[in-house]
Amino acid sequence: MVILGVDPGYATTGFGLIRAERGTYALLRYGTVTTPAGLPFPQRLNILFEDMTQLLEVTKPEAVAVEELFWGHNITTGIGVSHGRGVILLAIERAGVPLFEYTPMQVKQAVVGYGKAEKHQVMDMTRRLLRLDRMPRPDDAADAIAIALCHARSSTSQLARLMGGKP
């Protein structure tokens, strides 16, 4: 199964494309979608939508895993990221690709085995599962790769199989 993981944002959106087959994982492609800081916000959202649409067309994933938002201390940034996430979800819906959403805690649990793991632990386990010498950069792309792995590991669990393939 080819899975596209997405770490949503409006300035920088990370993506990671992996192949998951029988408990083995391979990193196929990763990077970021960025929007210029000086543009009006609606134009940035339009660029994000167009770039995500193109990414979905080029990569042809069988599933897309997107991280749900965690509201931290900066509500203003969170609102902008929420708008960006909405545009990303719209692009996925229009592409007709199955969408799966995971909380940060679910990503940590699936990748590390502990829902309160530290970021460095998630990155180290992601690197190990993909048999990489070092973790890809920037962090937005690395996070997206972990989100894709979360889906791969969740969707192939025994419980998922009993539920008809749904995590």
NUMI-378602 format. One record per residue: residue number from 1; residue in three letters; x, y, z of N, C-alpha, C in turn. Coordinates in nm, 2 decimals. Layout:
BEGIN
+-----+------+--------+--------+--------+--------+--------+--------+--------+--------+--------+
: seq : type :   n.c1 :   n.c2 :   n.c3 :  ca.c1 :  ca.c2 :  ca.c3 :   c.c1 :   c.c2 :   c.c3 :
+-----+------+--------+--------+--------+--------+--------+--------+--------+--------+--------+
: NUM :  ALA :      X :      Y :      Z :      X :      Y :      Z :      X :      Y :      Z :
...
+-----+------+--------+--------+--------+--------+--------+--------+--------+--------+--------+
//
This chain:
BEGIN
+-----+------+--------+--------+--------+--------+--------+--------+--------+--------+--------+
: seq : type :   n.c1 :   n.c2 :   n.c3 :  ca.c1 :  ca.c2 :  ca.c3 :   c.c1 :   c.c2 :   c.c3 :
+-----+------+--------+--------+--------+--------+--------+--------+--------+--------+--------+
:   1 :  MET :   0.08 :  -0.12 :   0.00 :   0.00 :   0.00 :   0.00 :   0.09 :   0.12 :   0.00 :
:   2 :  VAL :   0.06 :   0.22 :  -0.08 :   0.13 :   0.35 :  -0.09 :   0.05 :   0.45 :  -0.01 :
:   3 :  ILE :   0.11 :   0.51 :   0.09 :   0.05 :   0.60 :   0.19 :   0.12 :   0.73 :   0.18 :
:   4 :  LEU :   0.04 :   0.84 :   0.17 :   0.09 :   0.98 :   0.18 :   0.06 :   1.03 :   0.32 :
:   5 :  GLY :   0.16 :   1.07 :   0.39 :   0.14 :   1.13 :   0.52 :   0.15 :   1.28 :   0.51 :
:   6 :  VAL :   0.06 :   1.35 :   0.58 :   0.06 :   1.50 :   0.56 :   0.06 :   1.56 :   0.70 :
:   7 :  ASP :   0.16 :   1.65 :   0.72 :   0.16 :   1.74 :   0.84 :   0.12 :   1.87 :   0.80 :
:   8 :  PRO :  -0.01 :   1.91 :   0.83 :  -0.07 :   2.03 :   0.77 :  -0.02 :   2.16 :   0.83 :
:   9 :  GLY :  -0.02 :   2.26 :   0.74 :   0.01 :   2.40 :   0.77 :  -0.03 :   2.49 :   0.66 :
:  10 :  TYR :  -0.01 :   2.62 :   0.67 :  -0.04 :   2.70 :   0.56 :   0.09 :   2.76 :   0.50 :
:  11 :  ALA :   0.19 :   2.78 :   0.59 :   0.32 :   2.83 :   0.54 :   0.40 :   2.72 :   0.49 :
:  12 :  THR :   0.40 :   2.61 :   0.57 :   0.48 :   2.49 :   0.54 :   0.40 :   2.36 :   0.57 :
:  13 :  THR :   0.37 :   2.28 :   0.47 :   0.30 :   2.16 :   0.49 :   0.40 :   2.04 :   0.45 :
:  14 :  GLY :   0.42 :   1.95 :   0.55 :   0.51 :   1.84 :   0.52 :   0.44 :   1.73 :   0.46 :
:  15 :  PHE :   0.51 :   1.65 :   0.37 :   0.45 :   1.53 :   0.32 :   0.56 :   1.42 :   0.31 :
:  16 :  GLY :   0.51 :   1.30 :   0.33 :   0.60 :   1.18 :   0.32 :   0.52 :   1.07 :   0.26 :
:  17 :  LEU :   0.58 :   1.01 :   0.15 :   0.52 :   0.90 :   0.08 :   0.59 :   0.77 :   0.11 :
:  18 :  ILE :   0.52 :   0.67 :   0.16 :   0.59 :   0.54 :   0.19 :   0.51 :   0.43 :   0.13 :
:  19 :  ARG :   0.58 :   0.32 :   0.11 :   0.52 :   0.19 :   0.07 :   0.52 :   0.10 :   0.19 :
:  20 :  ALA :   0.41 :   0.04 :   0.22 :   0.40 :  -0.05 :   0.33 :   0.35 :  -0.19 :   0.28 :
:  21 :  GLU :   0.44 :  -0.29 :   0.30 :   0.40 :  -0.42 :   0.25 :   0.45 :  -0.53 :   0.35 :
:  22 :  ARG :   0.35 :  -0.60 :   0.41 :   0.38 :  -0.71 :   0.50 :   0.48 :  -0.68 :   0.61 :
:  23 :  GLY :   0.45 :  -0.56 :   0.67 :   0.53 :  -0.52 :   0.79 :   0.67 :  -0.46 :   0.75 :
:  24 :  THR :   0.69 :  -0.44 :   0.63 :   0.81 :  -0.37 :   0.59 :   0.77 :  -0.23 :   0.52 :
:  25 :  TYR :   0.86 :  -0.14 :   0.54 :   0.83 :   0.00 :   0.50 :   0.94 :   0.06 :   0.42 :
:  26 :  ALA :   0.91 :   0.14 :   0.32 :   1.01 :   0.20 :   0.23 :   0.97 :   0.35 :   0.21 :
:  27 :  LEU :   1.06 :   0.44 :   0.23 :   1.04 :   0.58 :   0.20 :   1.05 :   0.60 :   0.05 :
:  28 :  LEU :   0.95 :   0.65 :  -0.01 :   0.95 :   0.68 :  -0.16 :   0.98 :   0.82 :  -0.19 :
:  29 :  ARG :   0.93 :   0.91 :  -0.12 :   0.94 :   1.06 :  -0.15 :   0.90 :   1.14 :  -0.03 :
:  30 :  TYR :   0.96 :   1.25 :  -0.01 :   0.92 :   1.34 :   0.10 :   0.96 :   1.49 :   0.06 :
:  31 :  GLY :   0.90 :   1.58 :   0.14 :   0.93 :   1.72 :   0.11 :   0.83 :   1.81 :   0.18 :
:  32 :  THR :   0.82 :   1.93 :   0.13 :   0.73 :   2.03 :   0.18 :   0.66 :   2.10 :   0.07 :
:  33 :  VAL :   0.54 :   2.15 :   0.10 :   0.47 :   2.24 :   0.02 :   0.47 :   2.37 :   0.09 :
:  34 :  THR :   0.52 :   2.48 :   0.03 :   0.54 :   2.61 :   0.10 :   0.46 :   2.72 :   0.03 :
:  35 :  THR :   0.42 :   2.82 :   0.10 :   0.36 :   2.94 :   0.04 :   0.43 :   3.06 :   0.08 :
:  36 :  PRO :   0.45 :   3.16 :  -0.01 :   0.52 :   3.28 :   0.02 :   0.46 :   3.36 :   0.13 :
:  37 :  ALA :   0.54 :   3.41 :   0.22 :   0.49 :   3.48 :   0.34 :   0.43 :   3.61 :   0.30 :
:  38 :  GLY :   0.47 :   3.68 :   0.20 :   0.42 :   3.81 :   0.17 :   0.29 :   3.82 :   0.10 :
:  39 :  LEU :   0.24 :   3.71 :   0.06 :   0.11 :   3.71 :  -0.01 :  -0.01 :   3.72 :   0.08 :
:  40 :  PRO :  -0.12 :   3.77 :   0.03 :  -0.25 :   3.77 :   0.12 :  -0.28 :   3.62 :   0.15 :
:  41 :  PHE :  -0.34 :   3.61 :   0.26 :  -0.37 :   3.47 :   0.31 :  -0.46 :   3.39 :   0.21 :
:  42 :  PRO :  -0.57 :   3.45 :   0.15 :  -0.64 :   3.37 :   0.06 :  -0.56 :   3.32 :  -0.06 :
:  43 :  GLN :  -0.46 :   3.39 :  -0.11 :  -0.38 :   3.35 :  -0.21 :  -0.29 :   3.23 :  -0.17 :
:  44 :  ARG :  -0.24 :   3.24 :  -0.04 :  -0.16 :   3.13 :   0.01 :  -0.24 :   3.00 :   0.02 :
:  45 :  LEU :  -0.37 :   3.01 :   0.06 :  -0.45 :   2.90 :   0.06 :  -0.48 :   2.84 :  -0.08 :
:  46 :  ASN :  -0.49 :   2.92 :  -0.17 :  -0.51 :   2.88 :  -0.31 :  -0.39 :   2.80 :  -0.36 :
:  47 :  ILE :  -0.27 :   2.86 :  -0.33 :  -0.14 :   2.79 :  -0.37 :  -0.13 :   2.65 :  -0.30 :
:  48 :  LEU :  -0.17 :   2.65 :  -0.18 :  -0.16 :   2.52 :  -0.10 :  -0.26 :   2.42 :  -0.16 :
:  49 :  PHE :  -0.38 :   2.46 :  -0.20 :  -0.48 :   2.37 :  -0.26 :  -0.42 :   2.32 :  -0.39 :
:  50 :  GLU :  -0.38 :   2.41 :  -0.48 :  -0.33 :   2.37 :  -0.61 :  -0.21 :   2.28 :  -0.60 :
:  51 :  ASP :  -0.11 :   2.31 :  -0.51 :   0.00 :   2.22 :  -0.49 :  -0.03 :   2.09 :  -0.43 :
:  52 :  MET :  -0.13 :   2.08 :  -0.34 :  -0.17 :   1.95 :  -0.28 :  -0.24 :   1.87 :  -0.39 :
:  53 :  THR :  -0.32 :   1.94 :  -0.47 :  -0.39 :   1.87 :  -0.58 :  -0.29 :   1.80 :  -0.67 :
:  54 :  GLN :  -0.19 :   1.88 :  -0.71 :  -0.08 :   1.83 :  -0.80 :   0.00 :   1.71 :  -0.73 :
:  55 :  LEU :   0.03 :   1.73 :  -0.60 :   0.10 :   1.62 :  -0.53 :   0.02 :   1.49 :  -0.53 :
:  56 :  LEU :  -0.11 :   1.50 :  -0.51 :  -0.19 :   1.38 :  -0.51 :  -0.20 :   1.32 :  -0.65 :
:  57 :  GLU :  -0.20 :   1.40 :  -0.75 :  -0.20 :   1.35 :  -0.89 :  -0.07 :   1.28 :  -0.92 :
:  58 :  VAL :   0.04 :   1.34 :  -0.88 :   0.17 :   1.28 :  -0.91 :   0.20 :   1.16 :  -0.83 :
:  59 :  THR :   0.17 :   1.16 :  -0.70 :   0.21 :   1.04 :  -0.62 :   0.11 :   0.93 :  -0.62 :
:  60 :  LYS :  -0.01 :   0.95 :  -0.65 :  -0.12 :   0.85 :  -0.66 :  -0.12 :   0.76 :  -0.54 :
:  61 :  PRO :  -0.14 :   0.82 :  -0.42 :  -0.14 :   0.73 :  -0.30 :  -0.27 :   0.65 :  -0.29 :
:  62 :  GLU :  -0.26 :   0.54 :  -0.22 :  -0.38 :   0.46 :  -0.20 :  -0.46 :   0.50 :  -0.08 :
:  63 :  ALA :  -0.39 :   0.58 :   0.01 :  -0.45 :   0.63 :   0.13 :  -0.37 :   0.76 :   0.17 :
:  64 :  VAL :  -0.44 :   0.85 :   0.24 :  -0.37 :   0.97 :   0.29 :  -0.40 :   0.98 :   0.44 :
:  65 :  ALA :  -0.29 :   1.00 :   0.51 :  -0.30 :   1.01 :   0.66 :  -0.27 :   1.15 :   0.70 :
:  66 :  VAL :  -0.36 :   1.22 :   0.77 :  -0.33 :   1.36 :   0.80 :  -0.34 :   1.37 :   0.95 :
:  67 :  GLU :  -0.25 :   1.45 :   1.01 :  -0.25 :   1.47 :   1.15 :  -0.36 :   1.57 :   1.19 :
:  68 :  GLU :  -0.43 :   1.54 :   1.30 :  -0.53 :   1.63 :   1.35 :  -0.46 :   1.74 :   1.43 :
:  69 :  LEU :  -0.52 :   1.85 :   1.44 :  -0.45 :   1.96 :   1.50 :  -0.45 :   1.95 :   1.65 :
:  70 :  PHE :  -0.34 :   1.99 :   1.71 :  -0.33 :   2.01 :   1.85 :  -0.32 :   2.16 :   1.88 :
:  71 :  TRP :  -0.41 :   2.21 :   1.96 :  -0.41 :   2.35 :   1.99 :  -0.31 :   2.38 :   2.10 :
:  72 :  GLY :  -0.21 :   2.45 :   2.07 :  -0.11 :   2.49 :   2.17 :  -0.14 :   2.63 :   2.23 :
:  73 :  HIS :  -0.04 :   2.70 :   2.25 :  -0.06 :   2.83 :   2.32 :  -0.09 :   2.94 :   2.22 :
:  74 :  ASN :  -0.05 :   2.93 :   2.09 :  -0.07 :   3.04 :   2.00 :  -0.20 :   3.01 :   1.92 :
:  75 :  ILE :  -0.31 :   3.07 :   1.96 :  -0.44 :   3.05 :   1.89 :  -0.44 :   3.11 :   1.75 :
:  76 :  THR :  -0.37 :   3.22 :   1.73 :  -0.37 :   3.29 :   1.60 :  -0.31 :   3.20 :   1.50 :
:  77 :  THR :  -0.20 :   3.14 :   1.53 :  -0.13 :   3.05 :   1.44 :  -0.22 :   2.92 :   1.42 :
:  78 :  GLY :  -0.28 :   2.88 :   1.52 :  -0.37 :   2.76 :   1.51 :  -0.48 :   2.78 :   1.42 :
:  79 :  ILE :  -0.54 :   2.90 :   1.42 :  -0.65 :   2.93 :   1.33 :  -0.60 :   2.93 :   1.18 :
:  80 :  GLY :  -0.49 :   2.98 :   1.15 :  -0.43 :   2.98 :   1.02 :  -0.40 :   2.84 :   0.97 :
:  81 :  VAL :  -0.34 :   2.76 :   1.06 :  -0.32 :   2.62 :   1.03 :  -0.45 :   2.54 :   1.01 :
:  82 :  SER :  -0.55 :   2.58 :   1.08 :  -0.68 :   2.51 :   1.06 :  -0.73 :   2.54 :   0.92 :
:  83 :  HIS :  -0.72 :   2.66 :   0.88 :  -0.76 :   2.70 :   0.74 :  -0.68 :   2.62 :   0.64 :
:  84 :  GLY :  -0.55 :   2.61 :   0.66 :  -0.47 :   2.53 :   0.57 :  -0.51 :   2.38 :   0.57 :
:  85 :  ARG :  -0.53 :   2.33 :   0.69 :  -0.58 :   2.19 :   0.70 :  -0.71 :   2.17 :   0.62 :
:  86 :  GLY :  -0.80 :   2.26 :   0.63 :  -0.92 :   2.25 :   0.56 :  -0.90 :   2.24 :   0.41 :
:  87 :  VAL :  -0.81 :   2.33 :   0.36 :  -0.78 :   2.33 :   0.21 :  -0.72 :   2.19 :   0.18 :
:  88 :  ILE :  -0.64 :   2.14 :   0.26 :  -0.57 :   2.01 :   0.23 :  -0.68 :   1.90 :   0.23 :
:  89 :  LEU :  -0.77 :   1.90 :   0.33 :  -0.87 :   1.80 :   0.33 :  -0.96 :   1.81 :   0.21 :
:  90 :  LEU :  -0.99 :   1.93 :   0.16 :  -1.07 :   1.95 :   0.04 :  -1.00 :   1.89 :  -0.08 :
:  91 :  ALA :  -0.87 :   1.91 :  -0.09 :  -0.79 :   1.85 :  -0.21 :  -0.79 :   1.70 :  -0.20 :
:  92 :  ILE :  -0.78 :   1.64 :  -0.08 :  -0.79 :   1.50 :  -0.07 :  -0.92 :   1.45 :  -0.11 :
:  93 :  GLU :  -1.03 :   1.51 :  -0.06 :  -1.16 :   1.47 :  -0.09 :  -1.19 :   1.48 :  -0.24 :
:  94 :  ARG :  -1.15 :   1.58 :  -0.30 :  -1.17 :   1.60 :  -0.45 :  -1.09 :   1.49 :  -0.53 :
:  95 :  ALA :  -0.98 :   1.45 :  -0.47 :  -0.90 :   1.35 :  -0.54 :  -0.96 :   1.21 :  -0.53 :
:  96 :  GLY :  -1.05 :   1.20 :  -0.43 :  -1.11 :   1.07 :  -0.41 :  -1.03 :   0.96 :  -0.35 :
:  97 :  VAL :  -0.93 :   1.01 :  -0.27 :  -0.84 :   0.91 :  -0.20 :  -0.89 :   0.89 :  -0.06 :
:  98 :  PRO :  -0.89 :   0.77 :  -0.01 :  -0.94 :   0.75 :   0.13 :  -0.85 :   0.83 :   0.23 :
:  99 :  LEU :  -0.92 :   0.90 :   0.32 :  -0.85 :   0.98 :   0.42 :  -0.86 :   0.92 :   0.56 :
: 100 :  PHE :  -0.75 :   0.93 :   0.63 :  -0.75 :   0.88 :   0.77 :  -0.68 :   0.99 :   0.85 :
: 101 :  GLU :  -0.74 :   1.02 :   0.97 :  -0.69 :   1.13 :   1.05 :  -0.64 :   1.07 :   1.19 :
: 102 :  TYR :  -0.53 :   1.12 :   1.23 :  -0.47 :   1.07 :   1.36 :  -0.43 :   1.19 :   1.45 :
: 103 :  THR :  -0.45 :   1.17 :   1.58 :  -0.40 :   1.27 :   1.67 :  -0.25 :   1.25 :   1.69 :
: 104 :  PRO :  -0.18 :   1.35 :   1.74 :  -0.04 :   1.34 :   1.77 :  -0.01 :   1.22 :   1.87 :
: 105 :  MET :  -0.10 :   1.20 :   1.96 :  -0.08 :   1.08 :   2.06 :  -0.10 :   0.95 :   1.98 :
: 106 :  GLN :  -0.19 :   0.94 :   1.89 :  -0.20 :   0.82 :   1.81 :  -0.08 :   0.79 :   1.72 :
: 107 :  VAL :  -0.02 :   0.90 :   1.67 :   0.10 :   0.88 :   1.59 :   0.21 :   0.83 :   1.68 :
: 108 :  LYS :   0.23 :   0.89 :   1.80 :   0.34 :   0.84 :   1.89 :   0.31 :   0.70 :   1.93 :
: 109 :  GLN :   0.19 :   0.66 :   1.96 :   0.16 :   0.52 :   2.00 :   0.19 :   0.42 :   1.89 :
: 110 :  ALA :   0.15 :   0.46 :   1.77 :   0.17 :   0.36 :   1.66 :   0.32 :   0.35 :   1.62 :
: 111 :  VAL :   0.39 :   0.46 :   1.63 :   0.53 :   0.45 :   1.58 :   0.62 :   0.40 :   1.69 :
: 112 :  VAL :   0.61 :   0.46 :   1.81 :   0.70 :   0.43 :   1.92 :   0.64 :   0.32 :   2.02 :
: 113 :  GLY :   0.51 :   0.31 :   2.03 :   0.45 :   0.22 :   2.12 :   0.41 :   0.29 :   2.26 :
: 114 :  TYR :   0.43 :   0.42 :   2.26 :   0.40 :   0.50 :   2.38 :   0.34 :   0.63 :   2.34 :
: 115 :  GLY :   0.22 :   0.66 :   2.37 :   0.15 :   0.78 :   2.33 :   0.20 :   0.91 :   2.38 :
: 116 :  LYS :   0.29 :   0.91 :   2.48 :   0.35 :   1.03 :   2.53 :   0.50 :   1.04 :   2.50 :
: 117 :  ALA :   0.54 :   0.97 :   2.40 :   0.68 :   0.97 :   2.36 :   0.73 :   1.11 :   2.32 :
: 118 :  GLU :   0.85 :   1.14 :   2.33 :   0.91 :   1.27 :   2.30 :   0.93 :   1.27 :   2.14 :
: 119 :  LYS :   0.94 :   1.38 :   2.09 :   0.96 :   1.40 :   1.94 :   1.09 :   1.32 :   1.89 :
: 120 :  HIS :   1.20 :   1.33 :   1.97 :   1.32 :   1.27 :   1.92 :   1.30 :   1.11 :   1.92 :
: 121 :  GLN :   1.22 :   1.06 :   2.01 :   1.19 :   0.92 :   2.01 :   1.11 :   0.87 :   1.89 :
: 122 :  VAL :   1.01 :   0.96 :   1.85 :   0.94 :   0.93 :   1.73 :   1.03 :   0.93 :   1.61 :
: 123 :  MET :   1.11 :   1.03 :   1.60 :   1.20 :   1.05 :   1.48 :   1.30 :   0.93 :   1.48 :
: 124 :  ASP :   1.35 :   0.89 :   1.59 :   1.45 :   0.78 :   1.59 :   1.38 :   0.65 :   1.55 :
: 125 :  MET :   1.26 :   0.62 :   1.60 :   1.19 :   0.50 :   1.56 :   1.15 :   0.51 :   1.41 :
: 126 :  THR :   1.11 :   0.62 :   1.36 :   1.07 :   0.64 :   1.22 :   1.20 :   0.60 :   1.14 :
: 127 :  ARG :   1.31 :   0.66 :   1.17 :   1.44 :   0.63 :   1.10 :   1.47 :   0.48 :   1.10 :
: 128 :  ARG :   1.45 :   0.41 :   1.22 :   1.48 :   0.27 :   1.23 :   1.38 :   0.19 :   1.14 :
: 129 :  LEU :   1.25 :   0.22 :   1.15 :   1.15 :   0.14 :   1.07 :   1.18 :   0.15 :   0.92 :
: 130 :  LEU :   1.23 :   0.27 :   0.88 :   1.25 :   0.29 :   0.74 :   1.40 :   0.25 :   0.70 :
: 131 :  ARG :   1.48 :   0.21 :   0.80 :   1.62 :   0.17 :   0.77 :   1.69 :   0.29 :   0.70 :
: 132 :  LEU :   1.68 :   0.41 :   0.76 :   1.75 :   0.53 :   0.71 :   1.88 :   0.56 :   0.79 :
: 133 :  ASP :   1.98 :   0.61 :   0.73 :   2.10 :   0.65 :   0.80 :   2.07 :   0.77 :   0.89 :
: 134 :  ARG :   1.99 :   0.86 :   0.84 :   1.95 :   0.98 :   0.92 :   1.80 :   1.02 :   0.89 :
: 135 :  MET :   1.74 :   1.10 :   0.97 :   1.60 :   1.14 :   0.95 :   1.60 :   1.25 :   0.84 :
: 136 :  PRO :   1.51 :   1.24 :   0.75 :   1.49 :   1.35 :   0.65 :   1.46 :   1.48 :   0.72 :
: 137 :  ARG :   1.50 :   1.59 :   0.65 :   1.47 :   1.72 :   0.69 :   1.39 :   1.79 :   0.59 :
: 138 :  PRO :   1.31 :   1.89 :   0.62 :   1.29 :   1.96 :   0.75 :   1.20 :   1.87 :   0.84 :
: 139 :  ASP :   1.18 :   1.92 :   0.96 :   1.09 :   1.85 :   1.06 :   0.95 :   1.83 :   1.01 :
: 140 :  ASP :   0.90 :   1.92 :   0.93 :   0.76 :   1.91 :   0.88 :   0.75 :   1.78 :   0.79 :
: 141 :  ALA :   0.85 :   1.76 :   0.71 :   0.85 :   1.63 :   0.63 :   0.87 :   1.51 :   0.71 :
: 142 :  ALA :   0.96 :   1.52 :   0.81 :   0.99 :   1.41 :   0.90 :   0.86 :   1.37 :   0.98 :
: 143 :  ASP :   0.78 :   1.47 :   1.02 :   0.66 :   1.45 :   1.09 :   0.56 :   1.38 :   1.00 :
: 144 :  ALA :   0.55 :   1.42 :   0.88 :   0.46 :   1.36 :   0.78 :   0.49 :   1.22 :   0.75 :
: 145 :  ILE :   0.62 :   1.19 :   0.75 :   0.66 :   1.05 :   0.73 :   0.61 :   0.96 :   0.85 :
: 146 :  ALA :   0.63 :   1.02 :   0.97 :   0.58 :   0.94 :   1.09 :   0.43 :   0.92 :   1.09 :
: 147 :  ILE :   0.35 :   1.02 :   1.03 :   0.21 :   1.01 :   1.02 :   0.17 :   0.90 :   0.92 :
: 148 :  ALA :   0.25 :   0.89 :   0.81 :   0.22 :   0.78 :   0.71 :   0.25 :   0.65 :   0.78 :
: 149 :  LEU :   0.36 :   0.64 :   0.86 :   0.39 :   0.51 :   0.93 :   0.28 :   0.48 :   1.03 :
: 150 :  CYS :   0.23 :   0.58 :   1.09 :   0.12 :   0.56 :   1.19 :   0.01 :   0.48 :   1.12 :
: 151 :  HIS :  -0.03 :   0.53 :   1.00 :  -0.14 :   0.47 :   0.93 :  -0.10 :   0.33 :   0.88 :
: 152 :  ALA :   0.02 :   0.31 :   0.83 :   0.06 :   0.18 :   0.79 :   0.06 :   0.08 :   0.91 :
: 153 :  ARG :   0.10 :   0.12 :   1.02 :   0.11 :   0.03 :   1.14 :  -0.03 :   0.01 :   1.20 :
: 154 :  SER :  -0.12 :   0.11 :   1.19 :  -0.25 :   0.10 :   1.24 :  -0.34 :   0.02 :   1.15 :
: 155 :  SER :  -0.33 :   0.04 :   1.02 :  -0.42 :  -0.02 :   0.93 :  -0.39 :  -0.17 :   0.91 :
: 156 :  THR :  -0.27 :  -0.22 :   0.95 :  -0.24 :  -0.36 :   0.94 :  -0.25 :  -0.43 :   1.07 :
: 157 :  SER :  -0.30 :  -0.37 :   1.17 :  -0.31 :  -0.43 :   1.30 :  -0.42 :  -0.54 :   1.29 :
: 158 :  GLN :  -0.41 :  -0.63 :   1.38 :  -0.52 :  -0.74 :   1.39 :  -0.65 :  -0.68 :   1.41 :
: 159 :  LEU :  -0.67 :  -0.58 :   1.50 :  -0.79 :  -0.51 :   1.52 :  -0.85 :  -0.45 :   1.39 :
: 160 :  ALA :  -0.76 :  -0.39 :   1.31 :  -0.81 :  -0.33 :   1.19 :  -0.86 :  -0.43 :   1.09 :
: 161 :  ARG :  -0.79 :  -0.55 :   1.09 :  -0.84 :  -0.66 :   1.00 :  -0.98 :  -0.71 :   1.05 :
: 162 :  LEU :  -1.00 :  -0.71 :   1.18 :  -1.13 :  -0.76 :   1.23 :  -1.24 :  -0.66 :   1.20 :
: 163 :  MET :  -1.20 :  -0.53 :   1.19 :  -1.30 :  -0.43 :   1.16 :  -1.32 :  -0.40 :   1.01 :
: 164 :  GLY :  -1.27 :  -0.49 :   0.93 :  -1.29 :  -0.48 :   0.79 :  -1.19 :  -0.39 :   0.72 :
: 165 :  GLY :  -1.07 :  -0.37 :   0.78 :  -0.96 :  -0.29 :   0.72 :  -0.96 :  -0.15 :   0.76 :
: 166 :  LYS :  -1.05 :  -0.11 :   0.85 :  -1.05 :   0.03 :   0.90 :  -0.98 :   0.04 :   1.03 :
: 167 :  PRO :  -0.88 :   0.14 :   1.04 :  -0.81 :   0.15 :   1.17 :  -0.90 :   0.21 :   1.28 :
+-----+------+--------+--------+--------+--------+--------+--------+--------+--------+--------+
//
